[in-house]
Amino acid sequence: MNAEERFNKLGLRLPPAPTPLGVYKPFLIDGKYLYLSGHGPVREDKTLIIGRIGSELSIEEGKLAARQVGLTMLATIKTHIGCLDKIKRVIKVLGMVNCTPDFERHPYIINGCSELFAAVWGEENGIGVRSAVGFGSLPDNIPVEIEAMFELY
């Protein structure tokens, strides 16, 4: 089963690919690598999930927000690259978590995105190296921002 088939089997829907609100590119291709800028959790209606994990949002809501970031990243790939099957593998994911100072489960939150990528590209190609770190704030008070690097076919 290819990535597009796996995604369709999951029954998930993609939000619209976001457009930059600053001076940056949402993606860049360099040779056989695709770099995605930091993405936030965009819903299908183009609104953002907002709130700090540990105060306004629970750990489970944070994990779902990270999954939504993953879906937003998939939307960027499909919009600009054309097809999820053009991705050979996930190389690296950097997950940033907007959380209270006492929150310590950053990797659990970012699993929301990592589990989605593993489901789409399979465990061998959908899991890369990763960092998950906490921040005192993120743009627009989003709970999660994630950037990633992929290898292209």
Phi, psi and omega per residue, in radians:
M1 nan 2.336 3.125
N2 -1.546 3.070 -3.069
A3 -1.083 -0.730 3.135
E4 -1.095 -0.737 3.120
E5 -1.139 -0.746 3.111
R6 -1.076 -0.766 3.135
F7 -1.063 -0.823 -3.135
N8 -1.073 -0.634 3.128
K9 -1.139 -0.528 3.120
L10 -1.200 -0.374 3.116
G11 1.245 0.410 -3.123
L12 -1.608 2.755 3.100
R13 -2.049 2.507 -3.137
L14 -1.605 2.495 2.982
P15 -1.328 3.005 3.021
P16 -1.178 2.541 3.078
A17 -1.130 2.297 -3.122
P18 -1.253 2.691 3.033
T19 -1.842 2.567 -3.096
P20 -1.051 2.414 3.060
L21 -1.842 0.121 3.129
G22 -2.477 -2.879 -3.109
V23 -1.664 1.468 3.106
Y24 -2.864 2.921 3.065
K25 -1.784 2.413 3.124
P26 -1.222 -0.391 3.118
F27 -2.644 2.781 3.082
L28 -2.590 2.325 3.046
I29 -1.839 2.241 3.071
D30 -2.265 1.809 -3.100
G31 1.094 -2.070 -3.113
K32 -1.730 0.257 -3.112
Y33 -2.038 2.449 3.052
L34 -1.982 2.187 3.085
Y35 -1.913 2.281 3.033
L36 -1.907 2.271 3.045
S37 -1.121 2.962 3.101
G38 -1.017 2.283 3.121
H39 -2.021 2.611 3.054
G40 -1.914 3.094 -3.106
P41 -1.446 1.594 3.129
V42 -1.594 2.279 3.079
R43 -1.502 2.984 3.131
E44 -1.035 -0.521 3.134
D45 -1.532 0.217 3.109
K46 1.323 0.009 3.071
T47 -1.396 2.819 3.121
L48 -1.765 2.545 2.900
I49 -1.311 2.301 -3.136
I50 -2.248 2.797 3.088
G51 2.225 2.669 3.134
R52 -1.645 2.344 3.121
I53 -1.303 2.299 -3.090
G54 1.792 -0.240 3.039
S55 -2.248 -1.290 -3.132
E56 -1.374 -0.484 -3.092
L57 -2.127 2.510 3.079
S58 -1.394 2.982 3.112
I59 -1.082 -0.677 3.126
E60 -1.202 -0.670 3.064
E61 -1.135 -0.617 3.081
G62 -1.141 -0.730 3.108
K63 -1.117 -0.710 3.077
L64 -1.137 -0.617 3.078
A65 -1.122 -0.695 3.104
A66 -1.140 -0.649 3.060
R67 -1.097 -0.702 3.125
Q68 -1.144 -0.621 3.037
V69 -1.067 -0.757 3.096
G70 -1.024 -0.732 3.092
L71 -1.122 -0.660 3.098
T72 -1.113 -0.694 3.104
M73 -1.150 -0.701 3.080
L74 -1.089 -0.649 3.096
A75 -1.098 -0.714 3.090
T76 -1.103 -0.749 3.125
I77 -1.074 -0.866 -3.105
K78 -1.133 -0.676 -3.120
T79 -1.190 -0.736 -3.002
H80 -1.777 -0.453 -3.116
I81 -1.803 -0.504 3.043
G82 1.876 -0.580 -3.012
C83 -2.810 2.429 3.105
L84 -1.156 -0.385 -3.141
D85 -1.246 -0.174 3.097
K86 -1.393 -0.153 3.090
I87 -1.561 2.154 3.088
K88 -1.395 -0.816 3.140
R89 -2.859 2.791 3.014
V90 -1.427 2.247 3.107
I91 -1.664 -0.949 -3.056
K92 -2.600 2.489 3.053
V93 -2.209 2.315 3.006
L94 -2.048 2.014 -3.134
G95 -1.885 2.230 3.135
M96 -1.982 2.214 -3.023
V97 -1.993 2.137 3.059
N98 -1.440 1.890 -3.003
C99 -2.565 2.924 3.077
T100 -1.224 2.739 -3.082
P101 -1.042 -0.473 -3.109
D102 -1.538 -0.057 -3.121
F103 -1.310 2.358 -3.052
E104 -2.270 0.101 -3.017
R105 -1.869 0.745 -3.128
H106 -0.950 -0.793 3.137
P107 -1.028 -0.652 3.121
Y108 -1.055 -0.735 3.126
I109 -1.067 -0.876 -3.065
I110 -1.194 -0.330 3.026
N111 -0.986 -0.469 3.105
G112 -0.987 -0.712 3.092
C113 -1.374 -0.802 -3.090
S114 -1.072 -0.691 3.106
E115 -1.140 -0.649 3.088
L116 -1.108 -0.843 3.140
F117 -1.072 -0.693 3.108
A118 -1.121 -0.630 3.111
A119 -1.225 -0.596 -3.101
V120 -1.384 -0.810 -3.060
W121 -1.840 0.063 -3.112
G122 1.442 2.780 -3.064
E123 -1.140 -0.601 -3.118
E124 -1.157 -0.751 -3.065
N125 -1.824 -0.277 -3.064
G126 -1.625 -0.095 3.138
I127 -2.049 2.083 3.101
G128 -2.038 -2.855 3.041
V129 -1.325 2.766 -3.003
R130 -2.722 2.610 2.948
S131 -2.217 2.494 3.095
A132 -2.353 2.027 -3.037
V133 -2.300 2.719 3.134
G134 -1.680 2.566 3.133
F135 -2.290 2.660 3.086
G136 -1.327 -0.377 3.068
S137 -2.856 2.785 3.042
L138 -2.379 2.819 -3.107
P139 -0.928 2.401 3.114
D140 1.017 0.307 -3.120
N141 1.102 0.536 3.045
I142 -1.210 2.611 -3.099
P143 -1.377 -0.424 -3.041
V144 -2.556 2.413 2.946
E145 -2.270 2.375 -3.090
I146 -2.348 2.389 2.978
E147 -2.109 2.767 -3.071
A148 -2.670 2.829 3.071
M149 -2.247 2.369 -3.111
F150 -2.221 2.701 2.959
E151 -1.724 2.347 3.137
L152 -1.670 2.708 2.995
Y153 -1.295 nan nan
